């Protein structure tokens, strides 16, 4: 894997390094969420970081792709937005389809538990990724408007 030369390779190398750092932090935080309390790496004061691990991982991955030249121009915010919307579609309302996955019958606790897990691990991080992408996109639009006005 090589960084495509876009005239500013030092900036691209920094972007890849920041992306790798974010991806590692996100992966460690998300992996920590999957362990029992006694086996966790993060202290309890930083446990909220575990829930943000998946969005941090996705932001890091998109940053790496952007730094390597695989996403050009405004692709960063659009890619994050696509990922966030897909995560929201899957994890935002899992109770709609979890009955179909585990055999829906009245009082089926497995369906509710699966829906809750999907909501916490996919839906909430998807909301964070979507909001992050929308903020980035609005900043890009403001910057474009300022450059067109002057």
Phi, psi and omega in degrees: 000125179238154177276122179292136182283115177243023177089348182222065189291328179296319177295320180294320178295318177297320181295319178295319180296316178296319178298318177297318179298314178297318181296319179293316178298316179297318180294316179296317181294316180291320178296325179296327179294332184276354182263160175294158185303322182289336184263004184286148180273318183284141175292160185297333179293334180257017185295332178299332177299332179297322179287336179267003182300316181295313176298321179297320177299315179294318178297319177298317180296317179293323177296319177298313180298320180293318180294330179275359176086012181276340176240120183259151171055240184275011183294336183298304182293322180293321178294316177300319179296319178298316179297315181297318179293321177296319178295321177295322180296321182279315189256353183288320182224061185291343182290347178289322186244354182292333175300324180289331182282324186247011179082089186288124172212156183303135178079017182284103181289330181298321180297315179294320179293316178297319178298319179294317179297316178297321179296315183289317186272339182238316185291310180295313175299327177296323176296318179296316179297318181295315179296319177301315180296320179295321177295314178299318181294319179294323176296320178297317180295321177297317180296319178295319179295320178296319181290330178284327181289328182267000000 
